[in-house]
Amino acid sequence: MNGILRDVAERSQGWVRLIDATDQLCDADGGALTETPDGDPLRQDGAHFDPPAATWFWNQWLAGQVAAAYSTSGP
């Protein structure tokens, strides 16, 4: 799936930005992290962020990435 997403982003550079969160959500071996740096669980159901994890991810990383990707100066 990641390869497909990268291909679409590459073909659609004028309007698609790929924000890769692997470094934020995986350990050095590529395994999924289970908790935030504060110790809150990321996904108790195994798939969806818990509310504290979603807040952490948006505030600490994703909001800045989205703003940078869509700034007038480009990614």
Buried (B, 14 or more C-beta within 10 A) or exposed (E): EEEEEEEEBEEEEEEEBBEEEEEBBEEEEEEEEEBBEEEBEBBEEEEEBBEBBBEBBBEEBBEEBEEEEEEEEEE
